[in-house]
Amino acid sequence: MGELEKIREARKKWQEKYEKSCTERDALFQSISGVPVKPLYTPEDAEGLDYLRDLGLPGEYPFTRGVRQNMYRGRLWTMRLFSGLGTAMDSNRRYHFLLDHGTTGLSVAFHMPTIMGVDSDNPRARGEVGRCGVAIDSLEDMEVLFDGIPLEKVSTSMTINAPAAILLALYIGVAEKQGVGPDKITGTIQNDILKEYIAQKSWIFPPEPSMRIITDILAFCSEHVPRWNTISISGYHIREAGSTAAQELAFTLADGLAYVEAGVKAGLDVDAFAPRLSFFFDAHLDFFEEIAKFRAARRIWAREMKERFKAKKTESLLLRFHTQTAGCSLTAQQPENNIVRTAFEALSGVLGGTQSLHTNSMDETLALPSEKAAQIALRTQQIIAFESGAADTIDPLAGSYYVESLTDRLEKQAYEYFERIEKLGGVVKAIERGFFQKEISDAAYRYQKEIEQKKRIIVGVNDYVVENEKVEIPVLVIDPEVERIQVARVKALREKRDNDAVKRRLEELKKAAAGSENLMAPILEASRAYATLGEIVDVLKSVFGEFKEIPVF
C-alpha cells in the first residue's frame, strides 16, 4: 500500500469518528466566497501538486512563492497610506506627517470632482470639494501638493482612472519643476478603466477611446517614463463592490489580459510595456483564502504571459501587486475593532507576498482618517514588519495542504470565469452585456443575506452588540471654507495664466484626439500651460463623447 493510500484509509477512519461528534455548527463553515471549508486537509487535497511546476522557488517561474528571490529579507514592502484631503496645502502637510512617521511611499486620494474630470469651480463640484480626497485642478495645485517632497526619491501612487493621463502629465510637470526628468520618477497611476465600468463607476469616456488613451500611455511611458507603473490593474474596487475572492481574482486578471491584448494590437512589443504593469488587490477577512488568492494570481499571470503572449523577459511574467485592507470590512459600530480587522488583513497581504501595502484607519467609516488613526494604521504595518516574524522567511505557508488546495481551487474558478468571458466576446463585450455587474451584484446579495440571517457573524454589528453605543473617537471634519479657498484658486489661475497659450494647446489636443496621434504629448503641453483638468477633459469629451451604462436587472 502506497503512502497516499495509507493516509486515505487513516483519514476515512478519522472521518467516521469526527462525524459522530458533529453539530449543526459544522454546516456553517464556508469561506466568504461561499466555498465549503472541510474540517481537515491532508496530502489527498494536494495529490496532484508538482512542486517545480506549480510552486517553484521564490523569484522563479511560475512565481507562486514570490516575485523576488529574497523577498522581504532583502527589502520590505513599500508602506503606504492612501491619503488626500481638502486643498493641496492640507494634503501636503499630511504627506510630510506620514513621511516623518515612516511611510516609504505616498498614495494620493483625489476628491470626486477630480476623479470625474470636473474642476472645483464647476457647479457639479459643489459640496464635494476636498471632501473625500484632495482637490487637484491644475499643475499649480500639483506643485503645492508635492512641495518639499523630492520626487526622485519618493514613489507615488495615484488612484485615478478616467483622467489618469492628465494626472500623470501633471506629475511629470512637477518633477520637471524640481529638475527631475521623467526617466527618474517612480510610481503608479491606477489607470484601470475596465474595472470602472465593472465596479467603481467613475468613468468619463466610452470604452473604445478609453482603451486608446491607455495604449497611448503604455507607448509614451515605455519610451519616456520607463520606471513608472502605467496601469495598476485593480481587483480592490471589484471586491469592495461585493465580489467573491474568486471573482476578484478572475475579473482582475481578465482585465489585465485585455490590456495586454490591446497593447499588442496597437503594435507594441509585449516586453516593452508588460514589465510596468502592476496589480492592486483587496485583503479581506478570510485570512487563508486571501493568501491563496495572491499566490494563484502570480501563477496564472506568469503562465498566461509566457504561453499566450510569448513574453520573453522575466519581468513581463511577474505579477507585482499593491494590497489595501478591505474598506468594506470596517464597521461604524465599535470602530476600535477595525484595528484588529486591519491587522489580520495586512498580515494576509504580507504572507501572500505583496510588494506594497496600505492599511485602512479605524475611523474611515465615519470620516477621512484623523492623524492619530492614520498613525495607528502605519504602526500596524511596522509591527508586522519588525516584530511579528512574518517577514523573516519566504512564503511560510507553502506546502500547507489547506493553502495549496485553496490556491488550486481559486485558480480553477478563475479559468472557469475566463472561459465564460471569452464566450461573451471578451471583457468589453461582457461589460456591455452587464455580465460582471450581475455576477458581483448576486455575490453581494448573498453575503448581505448571510449577515442578516446571522449565518455570518460581524462582531459588533449582528452579534456582541453594545446597546446605546456612543462612538467617542475624534473624527476629522473638512471645513466648508476649503471649497471657497479652492474655487478662488482656480479662478485666480484662469486670470493670471497665458490664456492664448492655453487655447492653442487645447486646440492642438482636440486635433490629436480627432486623429491617431499619441495623446500624451499634447496633454502634457496643455498641462504645462496651466490648462485645468476640467478644460482638458472637456476637449476630449467633445471628440470622444461620454459613456452611459445600460441598466442590468
N, C-alpha and C positions, 0 to 999 in steps of 0.2 A: 504493500500500500504506500503510495506516494505521500509526501509531507502535506500537500494541499488536501488530499483525501482524508488524512488523519484529522486535520483541522476541521474539515467539513463535518465529519462524524462527531467530533467533540462539540462543535457548535450546536448540532441538532439536539444532542442530549441536554446541553445547557438551555436551549430554547424551550424544551419541554418543561424544565423546572421553572424557567422565567415566566412562562405563560400562566402557570398556576398562581403566581404572585401578582398578576396584572390587575390593575384597577381601571376605572373609567378614565382616569387621568392619562393613561397610556395612549389613548386615541387623540390626544391634543398635541402631540409632538410633531410639529412640522415647521419648516423654515418660513421666514417672512414671505418668500416667494410661493408658499403653498405646497412645497415638496415634503412628503413624509420623511421624518428622520427616524432611522432604525435605532433600536436600543443598543446595538453593538455592531461594530465594524471589525472585520477580520481580513486576513490576506485574500479571502474569496472575493472581497469587494475591490481588490486591486489585482485581480487574477491576470488581466491582460497587459499589465503595466510593463513596458520595456524601458529600463532606466535611461539608456542613452538616447533612445528615440523620443520618449515622452517627457523626460525631465532634463537630461543632460547636466552639464556643470554650469555654475554661475558664469555669465558672460559668454556662454557658448550656445549654439543652436540646440534646441528651439527656445532657449532663454526662459523656460518655465521658472527656473530658480533665480532669475535676476538678470539685469542687462549689463552689469559690470562684474568683473572677476572678484573684486574686493568689496563691493557694495559699501555698507556703512563703516566697515573697518578702514576704508580709505577716505571716505568723505560722507558726512551725514547728509540727509535730505535737506533741501532748502526749506527753511522755516519762514512761512509767510502768514500774514493775517490780511484777509480781504477787507479793505478799508477805504472809505471815502465818505465825506460828509460836508455839507454846507458849501462854502466857497473854496476856491483853490488855496487861499490863505489858511483856512481852517484845516484842510486836509494835509497841507504841508507841515503844519505843527504836529498833527497826529503821526505822520510818517517819521519825523525826527524823533518823536517819543518812542515809536516802535523800534527804530534802528538803534537808539540808545539802550533799549532793553533787550537786544539780542536777536531781532529778526535778521535774516540773511538775504531777504529779497522782499520786494514790495508787490502788492496786488491791489490794483485800483478798481474801486467800485464807483461807477458813474451813476448820476441820478437819471430818472426815467426820460426826461427830455433829451438828454444826450444820447441815450440808448435808442430813442426813436427818431433821432436826427432832427430835433427841434431846438432852436435857440431859446435861451432863458427869457427873452423879451417877447416871445411868441405867445399869443393868448392861450394856446394849447398847454403851455407850461405852467399856467397859474396854479398856485397851491402845491406844486411839485418841486420847485427849485431847491436843490440841496437837501431834499428830504430823505431819499434812500441812497444817496451817494453824492459824489462831488459834481458840481456844475462846471462843465468844460465846454466853452463856446468857440474858442479860438486859440491860436498859438500864444497869445498873450496870457490866457489862463494856464496853459500848459507850462509856460515859463515860470509862473508863480508856483505851480504845483510841485515842481522839482527844484525849486530854488535851494541851493546849498546841498544838493544831493548829487554826487558825482556819477554820471550815467555810464562812465567807462568801468565803474567798479560794482554798481548795484544792478541786479537783474530785476526787471519789472514785468509783471503780468498784468494785462488789461482785459477785463471781462467786457468785451464789446463785440458786436456781431455785424448787424447790417451796415453801420458806418465804420467798420474796422479799418478800412483803407485810409480813412481820414484821420483817425486817431493815431495810426502808425505814422502817417505823414507829419502830424503834429509832434510826435515823439522824436522823429528824425530831426525836425526843425529845432527842437530844444537842445538836442545833442550837438547840433551844429553851432548853436549859440554858445555852448560850453567848450567848443573846439574839439568835439569828439566826432569822428567820421562815422557814417552808418555801418561800416565794416567792423566797428569796435563795440557796438551796443549789443546787449544780450537781453532776452526777454521773450514774451509771448503775447500775441493777440489771439483772443478766442476765435473769432472769425469763422464760427461754425454755423452757417446759416441754415443748413438742413435740419439741425435739431431745433431751430427756432420754429420752423413750420410744424415740426413734430410735437414740441412740448412747451417751449417758453413763450412763443408767440410775439416776440419783439422783432418782427420783420419790417422791411420797408418795400423793397423791390420784389418782383416776381422771381421764381426760381432760376429761370434761364439767365437773365442779366446778372443775378446774384452770383451764379457759378462762374460767369465770365470775370467778374471782379475778383473772385477768389483765385482763379488761374492767373490773372494778371499779377496778383500779389505774389504767387508762387514764383513766377518768372522773374519779377523785379527783385525779390529778396534773394533768389538763388545767385543773382549777379551782383547785387549791391549791398545786401544786408545778410551775409552768409551765416551769422551766428544767431539769427532771430528765428524763433519758432513761429511759423507762418499760420498754422491752424492748431488750436487746442480742441481736438475733436471731443465733444463733451457728452458724457453719459450722465453727468451730475443733474442737469435740468430734466432729463428724461426720468431719472429716479425720483426727483423731487415732485414731478407731476403725478407720481403714483405707480410707476412701473415696478415689476419684479426685478431681482438681480439678473435673471436670465435675459429679460427684455432689455435692460440697460446694457448688458454685455453685447447682445446681438445687434441692437439698433445702433449703438455707438460704432461698432466695428463695420457695420454695413455702410454707415455714413462715411467712415474713413476710407473704405474701399471705393466708394463713389467718388470721393475727391481725387484719389489716385487715378481712377479711370478718366476723370475729367482732365487732369493734368497731362496724362499720356495722350489723350485725344487732341489736346491743344498743341501737341508737338513737343512736349517737354520730355527729356530723358528722366526716367523714374528715379535714377540715382542722383539726379541733380537737385530734386526737391524733397524726396521722401525722408532723407535724414533729418529734416527740420519740421516734420510733422510730430506733434505731441498729442497726448490724450489727457482727459480730465474726468475722473470718476468720483462717485459718491461713496462714502464709507458709512453704511447703515449699521444697525444694531445687531444684526445676525452675524456674530463675530466670525465664525468659521466659513460661512457662505461668502462673506466679503473677501476673505483671504483667498479662497478658491477662485473667486471671480477674477481677481487681479492676475493670478497665476495662469488661468485659462486664457485671458486676454493676450498675454505675451506670446503664448504658444500658437494661438490661432493667427495672430498678426504676422509672426515670423514665417509661418507656413504659407500663408496667402501671398505675402510679398515675394517669397522665394519661388514658389511653384506657379502662382497665377501671373505675377507681373515680372518674373525673371530678374528681380533686382540682384545686382552683383555685389554691391557694397554691404558690408556687415551692418553699417549704420542705418541702412534702409530697412533692415529687418527688426530693428529694436523698437519695441513699444515702450516709450518713456512716458511717464504719466504723473500728473499732479492729483492729489487727493484732497477733497474737502469733506469734513464730517457732515453728517446729514442734518440739514436745517429742518427738514420735515419731522425729525425725531424729537426736536426740542419742544418743551411744553411751557405754557404760560403759568400753569399751576406748579407750585413748588420749584421755582426756577433754579434753585441751587442743585437740584438733581441733574440738571443739564451738564454740570461739570463732570459728573461721573459718566454720563452717556458719552460725552465728547471724548473722554479719556479712553474708553474702550474702543470707540470708533477710530480714533487716531492710532491706537495700537494695532488694529487690524490693517490699517494702511501701511504701517511700518513693517509688520510681519508679512504683508503682501508685496513688499519691495518697491514702495513709491519713491519717486525722485524729488518730490516737493509736496508739502503738506500745509493745509490751513485748518486750524481748529476753531470751531464756532464758539462764540461767547455765550455765557449762560443767559444773558438778558435779551437775546436777539429776537425772541418772540414778542417782546414789549417795545423795543426801540432799537436804534443803532447802538452798537456797543459803547458802554462807558469805558474810560481809560482803565479803571480797575478790572472790569470784566475782561477786557482785551488782554491785560497783563496776565490774568489767571489762565486764559486760553493759550498764551505763548508759553507760560511756565509749564503747562501740561506737556507740550512737546519737549521742552528741555528736560523734564523729569524722565520721560520715556527714553530720551537720547542718552542721558548721563547717569541715571540711577537705576533703571529697570533691568538692564542687561539685555534688552530685546534687540539692540543693535550690535551686539558683540559677535554673533555668528550669523552666517548667511542662510536664509530660508530654513529656520529651525523646525518648521512643521512638515518639511518634505518627508515622505515616507509614512506619514500618518495615514492609516487605512481610511479614516473618515475624510481627511482633507483631499487625498488623492481621488477618492470616489466622487466627492463633490466637484472637484476640478474637471474630471471626465464628464460628469453629468451636465455641468454647465456648458462645456464645450459642445456636447451633443445637442443640447437645446438651442445653442446659438446657430449651429449648422441647419437645424430644422427651420429656424426663422429665416436664414439666408435663402433657403430653397423656396419658402413661401413668398419672400420679397421678389426673388427672381421671376417667379411665375406671374407676378403682378406687373412686371416690366421694369423692375429696378426701383431704386429709392424714390426718385422724383415722382414716378407714376404711382407708387404706393402712397406717397404723401397726398397727391391729388385725389386719390380714392379714399383717403381717410383711414387707411389701414393702421398705421402706427397710433393715431389718435384713439381709435376704437379699442385697440389692444391695451393701451395704457389706462383708458377710462374704465374698462372692465376690471383690470387688476386693482385699481384704486378703490373701486366699489366693493370688491371682495374684502379688501383689507379693512375698510371702514366698517363693514358689516361684522367682521370678526371682533373689532373693538367694541362695537355697540352691543354685541351678544356676549361679551366678556369671554370669548374664546381666545382672545389675545389680551393680556393684561398690560396696561400702560400705567406705571406707578404714579399715583397722584392724580390720575385722570379718571379711570374707571375702577380703581381699587386703591386702597391705602390713601383715601382722600382725606384731606384736612377740612373739616366743616368751617364755614365762615372764614376761610383763609384770607389773610391780609398780606399781600406782597410788599415787602419793605425794602427791597434793594433799590438803590438810586438808579434812575434811568436818564439817558441823555435826551435833552429836549433841543430841537433845532429852533432857534429864534426866528420868528417871521421876518425880522429885519434882513436876514440872509437874502431873501428874494429881492427886496428893494435894492440892496447893495449890488447884487449880480446883474440885475436888469440895467442899473445905471452904468455898470462897467461895459456892458455890451453896447449900449447907446453911445457912450463916450468913445469907444473904439471905432464905431462907424464914422464918427465926426473927424477923428484925427488921422486916420489911415489915408493912403493914396487911393481914393475910390476909382479913379480912372484905371489904375493898375489892376485893382480887384476886378473891375468889369472886363478888362481884356483877358485876364486869367480864367475867368468863369466862361467867357465865350470860347476860349481855346478848349476848355474841358468839355463843353457841350459838343463841340465839333468832334472831339476824340471819342466821346460816348456814342455819337451817331455813326462813327466809323468803326474801325477794328484796331485802332491804336491801343497800346497798353495804357491803362488809365492812371497808373501810379504816378508817373512823371507829371502830368497836368494837375493832379490832385495835390501833389507836393508843391508845385509852383503856386497854386491858389492859396495853400496854407501859408506859405512864406510871405505872401502879400497881405496876410491877415484877413482873408475871406473867412467868414464864420462857418462852422459846421453846418448850420441850417441852410446857408446860402449854397454850399456845395451840394448838399443833399437835394435841394430843390431843383438844381440844374440837372442832376442825374434823374430825378423823378420826371422831369419834363421830357426826357428821352425814353426812359425805361417803364414809366408808369408805376403803379403800386399793386401789391398783392392783396387779394381778398380771398379769405378761406371759404371753402364750401362746407356748410354745416353737415355734421355726421351724427346720426341718432342711433 
